Amino acid sequence: MKSGIVKIVMAFVITVLMMGCKPSIQTHYEALVDPTWVNDLIKGGNPGIAGTPDTYPGNGYVIVFTSWYPRYATNEISTTGTGLPFATTGHIPGAIFLDTYSVETGPTSEYGDGYASPADSHLKELSVLQTFFASMGITKDKTVIVYAEDDITTMTAGRIAWALLYAGVNDVRILNGGYKAWVKAGNPVETGPTAWSPAESFGVSSGHPEYMATTSDLSDVINKKDWGSIIVDDRAWDEFTGETNSYYWWFDDKGRIPTATWIGDWVDISSSDAQSFIPFKEIQYKWTQAGYSPAKKMYFYCGGGARSAMYTFYAYMMGWPAANYEGGWYLWSSDPANPTVTGIPE
């Protein structure tokens, strides 16, 4: 009789403990906005009316159009969009232009021979990044809406949105569907170049280092020092298995990071036209079915940090703990002391 009571009590205690260990999920679905939301913001949110539109905190906003193409194709670096489709074809009224590579350490980029070292492709050091964003007129309290228009719009916008989040901007949004969705909705467009309006400072902020994974973080997972995190590869399957190094012409190493699991390439969370993100419920179901859970922090990595930044920001919107291993396979494989794996996992 006593043993039965003990079992019941123990079962109750275990249940309570399990409930207490259940991860707290704070979603940020509001970070993905549609053209109507942005249009309402422009019409009613300037100079700042809280709640116009819904979820807008009223601290002012900056709309950022970002593009990698000019520098990638011709090494043209612009802060105004002069001579580019941004100015000639049009942009969202009041938007400013951001060369995507400008958030990186540089000075080299994918143009020509590609990056000279992994450090070149890495995000600027935190304080430098905050100063850079302040030069654009972005502060930690502003609402920042990011959009793009290219054949990888979700990745382009996703990387910049993640960089803003990491820097400490409190309210980062992505325009789902990009500029194409804006035009399709019949919203007004503006032509001509625009100029940045620098802020006095970014504001006092320690940023969000929790959204940036380091080589040491990954090593702790591999060496079983960290049981609360996992390494997740979001490259193409043939990159994961080591059959190819994709389009990276500036380094030759093939393979993956030990213990990494494959979640799918960037196209698996993007629409077929690469302008919008797949609905959250659909991806949550797919990830859960594949064995992923918000109970473990996901360290995403790709070849250089763009696809994994997109995945990290998507996980942030879903409320799943995640961080971007900035520098990715390029950074990891550049150190011969780091172990690597090839082939199909058993």
N, C-alpha and C positions, 0 to 999 in steps of 0.2 A: 504493500500500500504506500509506504513511505517512498519507495523507489519510483513508483508511478508519479507521485506528487513532485518528486525531484526532477523527473524527466520533463514534466509539464512546465515547471518553473524555469528549467534550463532552456527549453524551447522558446519560452516567452522572452527570456533575457537575450537569447541569440537573435530573435526577431527584432527586438528593440534596437540592438546593436547594429544589425544590418540596415535598419531604417535610418539610424543615425549616420551610417557610413555612405548612404546614398548621395551621390554628387549633387550639389546645388547648381542648377542650370539657369543662367541668366542670359536669355536670348537678346539679340540685337537686330531683330527683323526690321526695325525702323531704318537701319543703315542702308537698306536697298529701296530706293525710291523710284517712282515712275514720273513721266513727263508732267502729269497734272500736278503732282506735289511740287515739283521745281517751278512750274509756271505760277502756282499760287504763292510760292515763296517770293518770287520776283515781284509779283503784284502787291503783296501785302506784308512781306517780311522785311522790307527796307524802309526806314533804318533799323527796324527791329521790333516786331510785335510778337510777344510770346504766344505760342499756340497758333500762329498763322503762317503756314498751315499746321495741322495737328502734329505734335512731337517736336516742333521747332522751338528751341529755348529762348530765342529772341536776342541773342548776343551778337548779331551781325553774321554775315555769311560771305564766303568766297566760292565762286564757281570756277573750277579748273578743268580746262581741256588739255589732255596730255597726249603726246605722240612721240614715238621712238623713230619714226620713219625718216625725217629730214637728216638727222645725224647718222643714222644707219646707212642711208643711201649716198649722201654727199658730204657728210661731216659738217652739216650746217647746224649751228647752235643758235637758237632763237629764244628770246624772252617776250617777243611781241607778236609773233606769227606773221610778220611781214612777208608777202610773196608766197605764202603757203595757203593751202585750201582753207585753213582757219580764217584767214583774212579775205581771200578772194571768193570763196564759195559761201562762207558764213559760219557763225557760231551762235551759241546761246547768248542772248543779250547780257552784257556785263562780264562775260567769262574772260579769264586770262589764259595765256598759253604757257605750257610747261614742257620743255624737252625732258623726256623720261630719264635719260641718262644723267641729267643734272643732279639727281639725288645720290649718285654714286661717287665714290672717291676719285676715280679717274686718275690721270687725265685721258687715258685711252678708253675706247669703247669697242663695240663689235665692228665698227667701221674698219675696212682694210684688213689688216692682219689679225684683228681681234684684240682682246685684252692681253696686256703684257704679263700680268700676274693676277692671281685670285683677288688680291687686295684692290685692284682697279675696279672690279665689278661689285665690290662690297658697298653697302650703304654707308653714307658719311657717318663719322663719329657723332654721337648723340648731340652734343652741344653745338657742333658745326651744322648739323642738320636743322636744329631748331633756329639757329641764326639765319640759315638759308631760307627757311619757310617764312620767317619774319620779314625778310627782304621782299617776299611776294605779297605781304599783307596778311599772312596767316598767323594767327595766335592760337594759344591752347584753348581759348574760349569760343572761338569762331566756329560756326558750322561750315564745313568744307564739303562741297559736292564735286565729285570727280566723274568725268566722262571722257570717252574716246570715240574714234571712228576709224577702224581698220579691220583687218581680217582676224585679229586676235583681241578684240575690244575688251572682253572680260579679263584677260590676262593683263593687258596694258593698264586698265583702270584699277585692277586688283592689286598690282604691285605698288602703285602710288598710294592707294587707300591704306594698304598695310604700313607703308613708310610713315604716313601721317599719324596712324594709330600708334606706332612705335615711338614716334617723336613726342607724343603726349597730347595730341589734339583730342579734345573730349567728345567731339561730335563729327564723325566722318561718315559721309554717305557716298554711294555709287548710284549713278543714274542707270537703272536697268534698261538695256536696249540701246544705250549710248545715243549719239547724235542722230542716228537713223530713226530711232523711236521718237525723238523730239520733233523732227521734221515731219514724220508720218502722222503725228498727232495734230499737225496744222499750227504749231506754235510759232511765234515770231522769231526771225533770225536777224542777226546783225553782221555786217561786213566791215572790213578794215582791221588794222592791227589794234591791239590794246596794250596798255602799259601797266606794270606792277605799281601798286601803291604801298610802299614799305610801311610796316608797323614799327613803332618805337622798340618793341621787344616781343619775343614770343610769349613771354610770361614765365614765371618761376614754375618749373616742372621737372621732375626726375624722369619723365618719359615713362614708357612701359617696357622695360627690359624683359618682362616675362613673355613677350611676343617674339623674342629673338633667341634662338638656340645657338649654343656654341659647340665647338669640337669637343670640349670637355664634357658637356651635357650628353652628347651622343656616346662618348667613351664610357660614361657611367652606366648607360643602358646596356652597352655591349658587355661590360665587365660585371654586370649584375649588382652594381652599387645603387642603381635606381630602378625600383620595381614599379614605380608609379607612372612611368612614361614609356612610350614606344617610338621606334623610328619608322617613318612612313615614306615610301618612295612614290612620287607622283609624276614620274617620267613615263615614256612609252614602254610597253612590255619588252621590246627588244633592247632597250637601254637597260632595263632592270636585270635582264638575264646576261647582259654583256655581249650581245651579238653586234651591237653598234654603239657609236657615241653620238648618234643623231647628227645634227648640223653643226656641232661645235668644231670649228676648224682650227682653233687656237690651242687645243690640247687633245691628246690621243688616248688617254686611259679609258678602259672599258670595265664595266662591272658595277657593283653596288656596295653599299655599306652593310656590314654584317648585322644580322637580326632584323634587317628592314623587311617590312611586308609591302606588297604592291597594292595600291588603292585605285589605280587607274591614272591615265594621263589627264591633262587639263581639260580636254574635250569632254570628259565624263561628268563635269559639273557645269558645262556650258551648252547653250543651245546650238543647233546645227549650223547656224550662221555666225556663231561666236559673238553675238551681241548681247545676249542675256544669260542669266544664271538659271540653272535647273531649279525648280521649286524645292524649298527646304524639306518638306515632308518626304518627297521622293528620294532625296539624297540621304536623309536620316534613315529611311527604311533600308536602302542599299548598304549603307555603312554598317548598320546594326546586323543585317543578314550576313555580312562578310566578317563579323566578329569584332568590329570596332565598338568602342563605348566611351562615353564622356567620363567614365571612371578613371581613364588613363590619359595623360596629356600626350598629344600627338606632335612629334617633331617631324615636320614635313621637310623634304629636300627634293630638289630636281637637279638640273645641270649647273645652274648658276644662281638661282634665287628668285626668278620671276614667277614660274609656275607654282612654286611652293609658297610664295607670298600671297598669290591668289587663293590657294587652298587654305592658308592660315586665316585670311580675312573671312573666307566663307565659313570656316569653323567658328570664328568669333561671332559671326551673325547668328549661327545656330546655337551658340552658347556652349560649345565644346572646347575645352582647354587645348590650346595649340600654340606652337611657335615655329617660326621659319628658320631653318638652318641656312642662313644667308651665305652665299658662296657655293653651297651645294656640293655636288660630286666633283666639280672643278677644284674647290678648296680641299675637300677630303683627300682626293687622289693625288694632289700635288705633294703631299707629305708621305714619303715612302715608309714611314713608321706606322702609318694607319693601315690596318688590315682591310682587305677587300675580298669580295666573293663574286663568282660568276656561275652561270647555269641556272636551271630551273630548280627551285627549292623542293626538297623531298617532302 
